[in-house]
């Protein structure tokens, strides 16, 4: 399963773009999360995390973690 790290540098426009959920107050900067699904749209990509399957976050808030 792919993992991502939440970067924590969130701007309001990034949250509003595409109607994403706001990760502030939910996710912890620097923590790693498992990717449950990815929705690719024409202008943005949403990440759905296994830990929060009912929420969709803008992919710009994350970086991929190497699975070593």
mmCIF file as Biopython writes it, N, C-alpha, C and O atoms, coordinates in Angstrom:
data_model
#
loop_
_atom_site.group_PDB
_atom_site.id
_atom_site.type_symbol
_atom_site.label_atom_id
_atom_site.label_alt_id
_atom_site.label_comp_id
_atom_site.label_asym_id
_atom_site.label_entity_id
_atom_site.label_seq_id
_atom_site.pdbx_PDB_ins_code
_atom_site.Cartn_x
_atom_site.Cartn_y
_atom_site.Cartn_z
_atom_site.occupancy
_atom_site.B_iso_or_equiv
_atom_site.auth_seq_id
_atom_site.auth_asym_id
_atom_site.pdbx_PDB_model_num
ATOM 1   N N  . UNK A ? 1  ? 0.853   -1.184 0.000   1.0 0.0 1  A 1 
ATOM 2   C CA . UNK A ? 1  ? 0.000   0.000  0.000   1.0 0.0 1  A 1 
ATOM 3   C C  . UNK A ? 1  ? 0.894   1.241  0.000   1.0 0.0 1  A 1 
ATOM 4   O O  . UNK A ? 1  ? 1.861   1.319  0.758   1.0 0.0 1  A 1 
ATOM 5   N N  . UNK A ? 2  ? 0.568   2.187  -0.839  1.0 0.0 2  A 1 
ATOM 6   C CA . UNK A ? 2  ? 1.337   3.427  -0.932  1.0 0.0 2  A 1 
ATOM 7   C C  . UNK A ? 2  ? 1.119   4.270  0.310   1.0 0.0 2  A 1 
ATOM 8   O O  . UNK A ? 2  ? 0.018   4.333  0.856   1.0 0.0 2  A 1 
ATOM 9   N N  . UNK A ? 3  ? 2.200   4.921  0.746   1.0 0.0 3  A 1 
ATOM 10  C CA . UNK A ? 3  ? 2.112   5.833  1.895   1.0 0.0 3  A 1 
ATOM 11  C C  . UNK A ? 3  ? 2.499   7.232  1.458   1.0 0.0 3  A 1 
ATOM 12  O O  . UNK A ? 3  ? 3.295   7.428  0.539   1.0 0.0 3  A 1 
ATOM 13  N N  . UNK A ? 4  ? 1.906   8.207  2.154   1.0 0.0 4  A 1 
ATOM 14  C CA . UNK A ? 4  ? 2.226   9.615  1.925   1.0 0.0 4  A 1 
ATOM 15  C C  . UNK A ? 4  ? 2.480   10.278 3.268   1.0 0.0 4  A 1 
ATOM 16  O O  . UNK A ? 4  ? 2.009   9.816  4.306   1.0 0.0 4  A 1 
ATOM 17  N N  . UNK A ? 5  ? 3.235   11.371 3.228   1.0 0.0 5  A 1 
ATOM 18  C CA . UNK A ? 5  ? 3.497   12.185 4.424   1.0 0.0 5  A 1 
ATOM 19  C C  . UNK A ? 5  ? 2.775   13.511 4.239   1.0 0.0 5  A 1 
ATOM 20  O O  . UNK A ? 5  ? 2.883   14.158 3.197   1.0 0.0 5  A 1 
ATOM 21  N N  . UNK A ? 6  ? 2.034   13.903 5.274   1.0 0.0 6  A 1 
ATOM 22  C CA . UNK A ? 6  ? 1.319   15.173 5.248   1.0 0.0 6  A 1 
ATOM 23  C C  . UNK A ? 6  ? 2.307   16.297 5.520   1.0 0.0 6  A 1 
ATOM 24  O O  . UNK A ? 6  ? 3.004   16.288 6.534   1.0 0.0 6  A 1 
ATOM 25  N N  . UNK A ? 7  ? 2.367   17.269 4.607   1.0 0.0 7  A 1 
ATOM 26  C CA . UNK A ? 7  ? 3.341   18.357 4.702   1.0 0.0 7  A 1 
ATOM 27  C C  . UNK A ? 7  ? 2.896   19.473 5.645   1.0 0.0 7  A 1 
ATOM 28  O O  . UNK A ? 7  ? 3.732   20.101 6.295   1.0 0.0 7  A 1 
ATOM 29  N N  . UNK A ? 8  ? 1.603   19.723 5.723   1.0 0.0 8  A 1 
ATOM 30  C CA . UNK A ? 8  ? 1.095   20.698 6.676   1.0 0.0 8  A 1 
ATOM 31  C C  . UNK A ? 8  ? 1.048   22.139 6.218   1.0 0.0 8  A 1 
ATOM 32  O O  . UNK A ? 8  ? 0.459   22.970 6.909   1.0 0.0 8  A 1 
ATOM 33  N N  . UNK A ? 9  ? 1.644   22.476 5.078   1.0 0.0 9  A 1 
ATOM 34  C CA . UNK A ? 9  ? 1.622   23.861 4.588   1.0 0.0 9  A 1 
ATOM 35  C C  . UNK A ? 9  ? 0.378   24.044 3.730   1.0 0.0 9  A 1 
ATOM 36  O O  . UNK A ? 9  ? 0.419   23.857 2.514   1.0 0.0 9  A 1 
ATOM 37  N N  . UNK A ? 10 ? -0.731  24.410 4.372   1.0 0.0 10 A 1 
ATOM 38  C CA . UNK A ? 10 ? -2.029  24.434 3.705   1.0 0.0 10 A 1 
ATOM 39  C C  . UNK A ? 10 ? -2.507  25.871 3.515   1.0 0.0 10 A 1 
ATOM 40  O O  . UNK A ? 10 ? -2.439  26.691 4.430   1.0 0.0 10 A 1 
ATOM 41  N N  . UNK A ? 11 ? -2.986  26.156 2.318   1.0 0.0 11 A 1 
ATOM 42  C CA . UNK A ? 11 ? -3.570  27.465 2.016   1.0 0.0 11 A 1 
ATOM 43  C C  . UNK A ? 11 ? -5.045  27.278 1.692   1.0 0.0 11 A 1 
ATOM 44  O O  . UNK A ? 11 ? -5.429  26.259 1.117   1.0 0.0 11 A 1 
ATOM 45  N N  . UNK A ? 12 ? -5.866  28.237 2.052   1.0 0.0 12 A 1 
ATOM 46  C CA . UNK A ? 12 ? -7.313  28.130 1.845   1.0 0.0 12 A 1 
ATOM 47  C C  . UNK A ? 12 ? -7.681  27.787 0.407   1.0 0.0 12 A 1 
ATOM 48  O O  . UNK A ? 12 ? -8.573  26.970 0.179   1.0 0.0 12 A 1 
ATOM 49  N N  . UNK A ? 13 ? -7.015  28.394 -0.560  1.0 0.0 13 A 1 
ATOM 50  C CA . UNK A ? 13 ? -7.360  28.144 -1.966  1.0 0.0 13 A 1 
ATOM 51  C C  . UNK A ? 13 ? -7.092  26.677 -2.345  1.0 0.0 13 A 1 
ATOM 52  O O  . UNK A ? 13 ? -7.810  26.118 -3.174  1.0 0.0 13 A 1 
ATOM 53  N N  . UNK A ? 14 ? -6.081  26.060 -1.755  1.0 0.0 14 A 1 
ATOM 54  C CA . UNK A ? 14 ? -5.796  24.652 -2.035  1.0 0.0 14 A 1 
ATOM 55  C C  . UNK A ? 14 ? -6.903  23.749 -1.495  1.0 0.0 14 A 1 
ATOM 56  O O  . UNK A ? 14 ? -7.214  22.719 -2.092  1.0 0.0 14 A 1 
ATOM 57  N N  . UNK A ? 15 ? -7.480  24.125 -0.397  1.0 0.0 15 A 1 
ATOM 58  C CA . UNK A ? 15 ? -8.568  23.348 0.188   1.0 0.0 15 A 1 
ATOM 59  C C  . UNK A ? 15 ? -9.830  23.512 -0.658  1.0 0.0 15 A 1 
ATOM 60  O O  . UNK A ? 15 ? -10.494 22.530 -0.988  1.0 0.0 15 A 1 
ATOM 61  N N  . UNK A ? 16 ? -10.153 24.746 -1.002  1.0 0.0 16 A 1 
ATOM 62  C CA . UNK A ? 16 ? -11.382 25.014 -1.763  1.0 0.0 16 A 1 
ATOM 63  C C  . UNK A ? 16 ? -11.337 24.442 -3.174  1.0 0.0 16 A 1 
ATOM 64  O O  . UNK A ? 16 ? -12.377 24.071 -3.719  1.0 0.0 16 A 1 
ATOM 65  N N  . UNK A ? 17 ? -10.139 24.364 -3.779  1.0 0.0 17 A 1 
ATOM 66  C CA . UNK A ? 17 ? -10.019 23.886 -5.153  1.0 0.0 17 A 1 
ATOM 67  C C  . UNK A ? 17 ? -10.559 22.462 -5.254  1.0 0.0 17 A 1 
ATOM 68  O O  . UNK A ? 17 ? -9.998  21.545 -4.654  1.0 0.0 17 A 1 
ATOM 69  N N  . UNK A ? 18 ? -11.613 22.273 -5.988  1.0 0.0 18 A 1 
ATOM 70  C CA . UNK A ? 18 ? -12.180 20.947 -6.177  1.0 0.0 18 A 1 
ATOM 71  C C  . UNK A ? 18 ? -13.046 20.460 -5.038  1.0 0.0 18 A 1 
ATOM 72  O O  . UNK A ? 18 ? -13.468 19.303 -5.035  1.0 0.0 18 A 1 
ATOM 73  N N  . UNK A ? 19 ? -13.324 21.327 -4.056  1.0 0.0 19 A 1 
ATOM 74  C CA . UNK A ? 19 ? -14.190 20.938 -2.955  1.0 0.0 19 A 1 
ATOM 75  C C  . UNK A ? 19 ? -13.578 19.909 -2.022  1.0 0.0 19 A 1 
ATOM 76  O O  . UNK A ? 19 ? -14.275 19.024 -1.525  1.0 0.0 19 A 1 
ATOM 77  N N  . UNK A ? 20 ? -12.290 20.020 -1.785  1.0 0.0 20 A 1 
ATOM 78  C CA . UNK A ? 20 ? -11.598 19.081 -0.898  1.0 0.0 20 A 1 
ATOM 79  C C  . UNK A ? 20 ? -11.918 19.351 0.573   1.0 0.0 20 A 1 
ATOM 80  O O  . UNK A ? 20 ? -12.394 20.426 0.939   1.0 0.0 20 A 1 
ATOM 81  N N  . UNK A ? 21 ? -11.642 18.350 1.400   1.0 0.0 21 A 1 
ATOM 82  C CA . UNK A ? 21 ? -11.759 18.533 2.839   1.0 0.0 21 A 1 
ATOM 83  C C  . UNK A ? 21 ? -10.525 19.259 3.357   1.0 0.0 21 A 1 
ATOM 84  O O  . UNK A ? 21 ? -9.441  19.146 2.784   1.0 0.0 21 A 1 
ATOM 85  N N  . UNK A ? 22 ? -10.697 20.001 4.440   1.0 0.0 22 A 1 
ATOM 86  C CA . UNK A ? 22 ? -9.607  20.757 5.042   1.0 0.0 22 A 1 
ATOM 87  C C  . UNK A ? 22 ? -8.821  19.843 5.990   1.0 0.0 22 A 1 
ATOM 88  O O  . UNK A ? 22 ? -9.379  19.363 6.977   1.0 0.0 22 A 1 
ATOM 89  N N  . UNK A ? 23 ? -7.538  19.596 5.708   1.0 0.0 23 A 1 
ATOM 90  C CA . UNK A ? 23 ? -6.753  18.694 6.550   1.0 0.0 23 A 1 
ATOM 91  C C  . UNK A ? 23 ? -6.311  19.306 7.875   1.0 0.0 23 A 1 
ATOM 92  O O  . UNK A ? 23 ? -5.908  18.589 8.791   1.0 0.0 23 A 1 
ATOM 93  N N  . UNK A ? 24 ? -6.386  20.633 7.976   1.0 0.0 24 A 1 
ATOM 94  C CA . UNK A ? 24 ? -5.954  21.294 9.206   1.0 0.0 24 A 1 
ATOM 95  C C  . UNK A ? 24 ? -6.846  20.868 10.358  1.0 0.0 24 A 1 
ATOM 96  O O  . UNK A ? 24 ? -8.072  20.900 10.245  1.0 0.0 24 A 1 
ATOM 97  N N  . UNK A ? 25 ? -6.240  20.471 11.456  1.0 0.0 25 A 1 
ATOM 98  C CA . UNK A ? 25 ? -6.998  20.023 12.611  1.0 0.0 25 A 1 
ATOM 99  C C  . UNK A ? 25 ? -7.370  18.547 12.551  1.0 0.0 25 A 1 
ATOM 100 O O  . UNK A ? 25 ? -7.899  17.998 13.518  1.0 0.0 25 A 1 
ATOM 101 N N  . UNK A ? 26 ? -7.096  17.905 11.422  1.0 0.0 26 A 1 
ATOM 102 C CA . UNK A ? 26 ? -7.379  16.482 11.261  1.0 0.0 26 A 1 
ATOM 103 C C  . UNK A ? 26 ? -6.069  15.698 11.147  1.0 0.0 26 A 1 
ATOM 104 O O  . UNK A ? 26 ? -5.845  14.727 11.870  1.0 0.0 26 A 1 
ATOM 105 N N  . UNK A ? 27 ? -5.214  16.140 10.227  1.0 0.0 27 A 1 
ATOM 106 C CA . UNK A ? 27 ? -3.941  15.460 9.995   1.0 0.0 27 A 1 
ATOM 107 C C  . UNK A ? 27 ? -2.811  16.158 10.749  1.0 0.0 27 A 1 
ATOM 108 O O  . UNK A ? 27 ? -2.891  17.352 11.036  1.0 0.0 27 A 1 
ATOM 109 N N  . UNK A ? 28 ? -1.771  15.412 11.062  1.0 0.0 28 A 1 
ATOM 110 C CA . UNK A ? 28 ? -0.626  15.939 11.797  1.0 0.0 28 A 1 
ATOM 111 C C  . UNK A ? 28 ? 0.547   16.105 10.836  1.0 0.0 28 A 1 
ATOM 112 O O  . UNK A ? 28 ? 0.969   15.134 10.208  1.0 0.0 28 A 1 
ATOM 113 N N  . UNK A ? 29 ? 1.088   17.336 10.709  1.0 0.0 29 A 1 
ATOM 114 C CA . UNK A ? 29 ? 2.223   17.540 9.822   1.0 0.0 29 A 1 
ATOM 115 C C  . UNK A ? 29 ? 3.375   16.598 10.161  1.0 0.0 29 A 1 
ATOM 116 O O  . UNK A ? 29 ? 3.752   16.449 11.323  1.0 0.0 29 A 1 
ATOM 117 N N  . UNK A ? 30 ? 3.925   15.965 9.122   1.0 0.0 30 A 1 
ATOM 118 C CA . UNK A ? 30 ? 5.035   15.038 9.289   1.0 0.0 30 A 1 
ATOM 119 C C  . UNK A ? 30 ? 4.608   13.594 9.474   1.0 0.0 30 A 1 
ATOM 120 O O  . UNK A ? 30 ? 5.424   12.686 9.317   1.0 0.0 30 A 1 
ATOM 121 N N  . UNK A ? 31 ? 3.342   13.363 9.806   1.0 0.0 31 A 1 
ATOM 122 C CA . UNK A ? 31 ? 2.853   11.990 9.977   1.0 0.0 31 A 1 
ATOM 123 C C  . UNK A ? 31 ? 2.618   11.331 8.621   1.0 0.0 31 A 1 
ATOM 124 O O  . UNK A ? 31 ? 2.337   11.997 7.625   1.0 0.0 31 A 1 
ATOM 125 N N  . UNK A ? 32 ? 2.739   10.006 8.611   1.0 0.0 32 A 1 
ATOM 126 C CA . UNK A ? 32 ? 2.518   9.218  7.399   1.0 0.0 32 A 1 
ATOM 127 C C  . UNK A ? 32 ? 1.148   8.561  7.450   1.0 0.0 32 A 1 
ATOM 128 O O  . UNK A ? 32 ? 0.667   8.156  8.508   1.0 0.0 32 A 1 
ATOM 129 N N  . UNK A ? 33 ? 0.529   8.466  6.267   1.0 0.0 33 A 1 
ATOM 130 C CA . UNK A ? 33 ? -0.800  7.886  6.136   1.0 0.0 33 A 1 
ATOM 131 C C  . UNK A ? 33 ? -0.818  6.942  4.931   1.0 0.0 33 A 1 
ATOM 132 O O  . UNK A ? 33 ? -0.052  7.115  3.983   1.0 0.0 33 A 1 
ATOM 133 N N  . UNK A ? 34 ? -1.706  5.942  4.983   1.0 0.0 34 A 1 
ATOM 134 C CA . UNK A ? 34 ? -1.849  5.006  3.874   1.0 0.0 34 A 1 
ATOM 135 C C  . UNK A ? 34 ? -2.882  5.523  2.889   1.0 0.0 34 A 1 
ATOM 136 O O  . UNK A ? 34 ? -3.941  6.013  3.283   1.0 0.0 34 A 1 
ATOM 137 N N  . UNK A ? 35 ? -2.568  5.412  1.603   1.0 0.0 35 A 1 
ATOM 138 C CA . UNK A ? 35 ? -3.477  5.848  0.549   1.0 0.0 35 A 1 
ATOM 139 C C  . UNK A ? 35 ? -4.465  4.726  0.254   1.0 0.0 35 A 1 
ATOM 140 O O  . UNK A ? 35 ? -4.073  3.608  -0.081  1.0 0.0 35 A 1 
ATOM 141 N N  . UNK A ? 36 ? -5.737  5.035  0.380   1.0 0.0 36 A 1 
ATOM 142 C CA . UNK A ? 36 ? -6.788  4.078  0.073   1.0 0.0 36 A 1 
ATOM 143 C C  . UNK A ? 36 ? -7.184  4.175  -1.396  1.0 0.0 36 A 1 
ATOM 144 O O  . UNK A ? 36 ? -7.408  3.161  -2.057  1.0 0.0 36 A 1 
ATOM 145 N N  . UNK A ? 37 ? -7.268  5.409  -1.902  1.0 0.0 37 A 1 
ATOM 146 C CA . UNK A ? 37 ? -7.673  5.624  -3.291  1.0 0.0 37 A 1 
ATOM 147 C C  . UNK A ? 37 ? -7.171  6.981  -3.755  1.0 0.0 37 A 1 
ATOM 148 O O  . UNK A ? 37 ? -6.867  7.861  -2.950  1.0 0.0 37 A 1 
ATOM 149 N N  . UNK A ? 38 ? -7.093  7.131  -5.063  1.0 0.0 38 A 1 
ATOM 150 C CA . UNK A ? 38 ? -6.683  8.395  -5.685  1.0 0.0 38 A 1 
ATOM 151 C C  . UNK A ? 38 ? -7.699  8.719  -6.768  1.0 0.0 38 A 1 
ATOM 152 O O  . UNK A ? 38 ? -8.026  7.865  -7.593  1.0 0.0 38 A 1 
ATOM 153 N N  . UNK A ? 39 ? -8.200  9.950  -6.768  1.0 0.0 39 A 1 
ATOM 154 C CA . UNK A ? 39 ? -9.110  10.422 -7.810  1.0 0.0 39 A 1 
ATOM 155 C C  . UNK A ? 39 ? -8.386  11.471 -8.645  1.0 0.0 39 A 1 
ATOM 156 O O  . UNK A ? 39 ? -8.048  12.547 -8.152  1.0 0.0 39 A 1 
ATOM 157 N N  . UNK A ? 40 ? -8.156  11.152 -9.894  1.0 0.0 40 A 1 
ATOM 158 C CA . UNK A ? 40 ? -7.480  12.080 -10.798 1.0 0.0 40 A 1 
ATOM 159 C C  . UNK A ? 40 ? -8.532  12.830 -11.599 1.0 0.0 40 A 1 
ATOM 160 O O  . UNK A ? 40 ? -9.346  12.228 -12.299 1.0 0.0 40 A 1 
ATOM 161 N N  . UNK A ? 41 ? -8.503  14.147 -11.485 1.0 0.0 41 A 1 
ATOM 162 C CA . UNK A ? 41 ? -9.407  15.019 -12.232 1.0 0.0 41 A 1 
ATOM 163 C C  . UNK A ? 41 ? -8.572  15.828 -13.213 1.0 0.0 41 A 1 
ATOM 164 O O  . UNK A ? 41 ? -7.343  15.763 -13.178 1.0 0.0 41 A 1 
ATOM 165 N N  . UNK A ? 42 ? -9.212  16.578 -14.074 1.0 0.0 42 A 1 
ATOM 166 C CA . UNK A ? 42 ? -8.476  17.310 -15.109 1.0 0.0 42 A 1 
ATOM 167 C C  . UNK A ? 42 ? -7.547  18.384 -14.540 1.0 0.0 42 A 1 
ATOM 168 O O  . UNK A ? 42 ? -6.499  18.649 -15.129 1.0 0.0 42 A 1 
ATOM 169 N N  . UNK A ? 43 ? -7.901  19.009 -13.413 1.0 0.0 43 A 1 
ATOM 170 C CA . UNK A ? 43 ? -7.096  20.100 -12.872 1.0 0.0 43 A 1 
ATOM 171 C C  . UNK A ? 43 ? -6.558  19.844 -11.475 1.0 0.0 43 A 1 
ATOM 172 O O  . UNK A ? 43 ? -5.818  20.670 -10.942 1.0 0.0 43 A 1 
ATOM 173 N N  . UNK A ? 44 ? -6.915  18.719 -10.872 1.0 0.0 44 A 1 
ATOM 174 C CA . UNK A ? 44 ? -6.422  18.422 -9.531  1.0 0.0 44 A 1 
ATOM 175 C C  . UNK A ? 44 ? -6.563  16.925 -9.248  1.0 0.0 44 A 1 
ATOM 176 O O  . UNK A ? 44 ? -7.249  16.201 -9.970  1.0 0.0 44 A 1 
ATOM 177 N N  . UNK A ? 45 ? -5.908  16.488 -8.200  1.0 0.0 45 A 1 
ATOM 178 C CA . UNK A ? 45 ? -5.984  15.083 -7.776  1.0 0.0 45 A 1 
ATOM 179 C C  . UNK A ? 45 ? -6.336  15.047 -6.297  1.0 0.0 45 A 1 
ATOM 180 O O  . UNK A ? 45 ? -5.790  15.801 -5.492  1.0 0.0 45 A 1 
ATOM 181 N N  . UNK A ? 46 ? -7.257  14.157 -5.958  1.0 0.0 46 A 1 
ATOM 182 C CA . UNK A ? 46 ? -7.680  13.992 -4.571  1.0 0.0 46 A 1 
ATOM 183 C C  . UNK A ? 46 ? -7.120  12.686 -4.028  1.0 0.0 46 A 1 
ATOM 184 O O  . UNK A ? 46 ? -7.076  11.675 -4.729  1.0 0.0 46 A 1 
ATOM 185 N N  . UNK A ? 47 ? -6.697  12.720 -2.782  1.0 0.0 47 A 1 
ATOM 186 C CA . UNK A ? 47 ? -6.194  11.528 -2.107  1.0 0.0 47 A 1 
ATOM 187 C C  . UNK A ? 47 ? -7.180  11.160 -1.003  1.0 0.0 47 A 1 
ATOM 188 O O  . UNK A ? 47 ? -7.605  12.008 -0.219  1.0 0.0 47 A 1 
ATOM 189 N N  . UNK A ? 48 ? -7.531  9.885  -0.962  1.0 0.0 48 A 1 
ATOM 190 C CA . UNK A ? 48 ? -8.382  9.353  0.092   1.0 0.0 48 A 1 
ATOM 191 C C  . UNK A ? 48 ? -7.503  8.454  0.954   1.0 0.0 48 A 1 
ATOM 192 O O  . UNK A ? 48 ? -6.870  7.526  0.451   1.0 0.0 48 A 1 
ATOM 193 N N  . UNK A ? 49 ? -7.469  8.730  2.233   1.0 0.0 49 A 1 
ATOM 194 C CA . UNK A ? 49 ? -6.597  8.003  3.147   1.0 0.0 49 A 1 
ATOM 195 C C  . UNK A ? 49 ? -7.347  6.870  3.846   1.0 0.0 49 A 1 
ATOM 196 O O  . UNK A ? 49 ? -8.530  6.995  4.163   1.0 0.0 49 A 1 
ATOM 197 N N  . UNK A ? 50 ? -6.648  5.775  4.080   1.0 0.0 50 A 1 
ATOM 198 C CA . UNK A ? 50 ? -7.248  4.635  4.774   1.0 0.0 50 A 1 
ATOM 199 C C  . UNK A ? 50 ? -7.743  5.049  6.167   1.0 0.0 50 A 1 
ATOM 200 O O  . UNK A ? 50 ? -8.771  4.559  6.635   1.0 0.0 50 A 1 
ATOM 201 N N  . UNK A ? 51 ? -7.019  5.938  6.813   1.0 0.0 51 A 1 
ATOM 202 C CA . UNK A ? 51 ? -7.379  6.372  8.168   1.0 0.0 51 A 1 
ATOM 203 C C  . UNK A ? 51 ? -8.621  7.270  8.190   1.0 0.0 51 A 1 
ATOM 204 O O  . UNK A ? 51 ? -9.282  7.385  9.222   1.0 0.0 51 A 1 
ATOM 205 N N  . UNK A ? 52 ? -8.939  7.909  7.055   1.0 0.0 52 A 1 
ATOM 206 C CA . UNK A ? 52 ? -10.085 8.819  6.946   1.0 0.0 52 A 1 
ATOM 207 C C  . UNK A ? 52 ? -10.802 8.562  5.618   1.0 0.0 52 A 1 
ATOM 208 O O  . UNK A ? 52 ? -10.766 9.412  4.728   1.0 0.0 52 A 1 
ATOM 209 N N  . UNK A ? 53 ? -11.453 7.403  5.472   1.0 0.0 53 A 1 
ATOM 210 C CA . UNK A ? 53 ? -12.008 6.995  4.181   1.0 0.0 53 A 1 
ATOM 211 C C  . UNK A ? 53 ? -13.166 7.844  3.660   1.0 0.0 53 A 1 
ATOM 212 O O  . UNK A ? 53 ? -13.528 7.730  2.489   1.0 0.0 53 A 1 
ATOM 213 N N  . UNK A ? 54 ? -13.744 8.681  4.495   1.0 0.0 54 A 1 
ATOM 214 C CA . UNK A ? 54 ? -14.866 9.518  4.062   1.0 0.0 54 A 1 
ATOM 215 C C  . UNK A ? 54 ? -14.446 10.936 3.696   1.0 0.0 54 A 1 
ATOM 216 O O  . UNK A ? 54 ? -15.292 11.782 3.406   1.0 0.0 54 A 1 
ATOM 217 N N  . UNK A ? 55 ? -13.131 11.197 3.710   1.0 0.0 55 A 1 
ATOM 218 C CA . UNK A ? 55 ? -12.623 12.532 3.403   1.0 0.0 55 A 1 
ATOM 219 C C  . UNK A ? 55 ? -11.731 12.481 2.164   1.0 0.0 55 A 1 
ATOM 220 O O  . UNK A ? 55 ? -11.095 11.466 1.878   1.0 0.0 55 A 1 
ATOM 221 N N  . UNK A ? 56 ? -11.698 13.603 1.434   1.0 0.0 56 A 1 
ATOM 222 C CA . UNK A ? 56 ? -10.850 13.721 0.250   1.0 0.0 56 A 1 
ATOM 223 C C  . UNK A ? 56 ? -9.974  14.960 0.409   1.0 0.0 56 A 1 
ATOM 224 O O  . UNK A ? 56 ? -10.463 16.054 0.690   1.0 0.0 56 A 1 
ATOM 225 N N  . UNK A ? 57 ? -8.653  14.762 0.221   1.0 0.0 57 A 1 
ATOM 226 C CA . UNK A ? 57 ? -7.691  15.841 0.408   1.0 0.0 57 A 1 
ATOM 227 C C  . UNK A ? 57 ? -6.960  16.134 -0.897  1.0 0.0 57 A 1 
ATOM 228 O O  . UNK A ? 57 ? -6.727  15.233 -1.704  1.0 0.0 57 A 1 
ATOM 229 N N  . UNK A ? 58 ? -6.603  17.388 -1.095  1.0 0.0 58 A 1 
ATOM 230 C CA . UNK A ? 58 ? -5.823  17.801 -2.251  1.0 0.0 58 A 1 
ATOM 231 C C  . UNK A ? 58 ? -4.433  17.171 -2.161  1.0 0.0 58 A 1 
ATOM 232 O O  . UNK A ? 58 ? -3.803  17.214 -1.105  1.0 0.0 58 A 1 
ATOM 233 N N  . UNK A ? 59 ? -3.956  16.591 -3.251  1.0 0.0 59 A 1 
ATOM 234 C CA . UNK A ? 59 ? -2.668  15.892 -3.249  1.0 0.0 59 A 1 
ATOM 235 C C  . UNK A ? 59 ? -1.483  16.816 -2.973  1.0 0.0 59 A 1 
ATOM 236 O O  . UNK A ? 59 ? -0.422  16.338 -2.573  1.0 0.0 59 A 1 
ATOM 237 N N  . UNK A ? 60 ? -1.638  18.129 -3.178  1.0 0.0 60 A 1 
ATOM 238 C CA . UNK A ? 60 ? -0.519  19.049 -2.963  1.0 0.0 60 A 1 
ATOM 239 C C  . UNK A ? 60 ? -0.079  19.120 -1.502  1.0 0.0 60 A 1 
ATOM 240 O O  . UNK A ? 60 ? 0.992   19.650 -1.204  1.0 0.0 60 A 1 
ATOM 241 N N  . UNK A ? 61 ? -0.894  18.591 -0.593  1.0 0.0 61 A 1 
ATOM 242 C CA . UNK A ? 61 ? -0.561  18.616 0.832   1.0 0.0 61 A 1 
ATOM 243 C C  . UNK A ? 61 ? 0.323   17.448 1.248   1.0 0.0 61 A 1 
ATOM 244 O O  . UNK A ? 61 ? 0.648   17.311 2.427   1.0 0.0 61 A 1 
ATOM 245 N N  . UNK A ? 62 ? 0.717   16.601 0.291   1.0 0.0 62 A 1 
ATOM 246 C CA . UNK A ? 62 ? 1.416   15.363 0.627   1.0 0.0 62 A 1 
ATOM 247 C C  . UNK A ? 62 ? 2.652   15.155 -0.232  1.0 0.0 62 A 1 
ATOM 248 O O  . UNK A ? 62 ? 2.788   15.720 -1.316  1.0 0.0 62 A 1 
ATOM 249 N N  . UNK A ? 63 ? 3.566   14.306 0.301   1.0 0.0 63 A 1 
ATOM 250 C CA . UNK A ? 63 ? 4.672   13.808 -0.492  1.0 0.0 63 A 1 
ATOM 251 C C  . UNK A ? 63 ? 4.682   12.288 -0.329  1.0 0.0 63 A 1 
ATOM 252 O O  . UNK A ? 63 ? 4.336   11.762 0.729   1.0 0.0 63 A 1 
ATOM 253 N N  . UNK A ? 64 ? 5.082   11.597 -1.389  1.0 0.0 64 A 1 
ATOM 254 C CA . UNK A ? 64 ? 5.118   10.154 -1.350  1.0 0.0 64 A 1 
ATOM 255 C C  . UNK A ? 64 ? 6.252   9.691  -0.453  1.0 0.0 64 A 1 
ATOM 256 O O  . UNK A ? 64 ? 7.319   10.304 -0.431  1.0 0.0 64 A 1 
ATOM 257 N N  . UNK A ? 65 ? 6.028   8.607  0.293   1.0 0.0 65 A 1 
ATOM 258 C CA . UNK A ? 65 ? 7.020   8.037  1.190   1.0 0.0 65 A 1 
ATOM 259 C C  . UNK A ? 65 ? 7.559   6.773  0.537   1.0 0.0 65 A 1 
ATOM 260 O O  . UNK A ? 65 ? 6.790   5.944  0.052   1.0 0.0 65 A 1 
ATOM 261 N N  . UNK A ? 66 ? 8.866   6.628  0.525   1.0 0.0 66 A 1 
ATOM 262 C CA . UNK A ? 66 ? 9.478   5.413  -0.022  1.0 0.0 66 A 1 
ATOM 263 C C  . UNK A ? 66 ? 9.153   4.241  0.879   1.0 0.0 66 A 1 
ATOM 264 O O  . UNK A ? 66 ? 9.367   4.299  2.089   1.0 0.0 66 A 1 
ATOM 265 N N  . UNK A ? 67 ? 8.638   3.180  0.291   1.0 0.0 67 A 1 
ATOM 266 C CA . UNK A ? 67 ? 8.354   1.944  1.040   1.0 0.0 67 A 1 
ATOM 267 C C  . UNK A ? 67 ? 9.571   1.051  0.957   1.0 0.0 67 A 1 
ATOM 268 O O  . UNK A ? 67 ? 9.711   0.259  0.026   1.0 0.0 67 A 1 
ATOM 269 N N  . UNK A ? 68 ? 10.449  1.183  1.933   1.0 0.0 68 A 1 
ATOM 270 C CA . UNK A ? 68 ? 11.686  0.400  1.935   1.0 0.0 68 A 1 
ATOM 271 C C  . UNK A ? 68 ? 11.521  -0.813 2.810   1.0 0.0 68 A 1 
ATOM 272 O O  . UNK A ? 68 ? 12.452  -1.606 2.947   1.0 0.0 68 A 1 
#
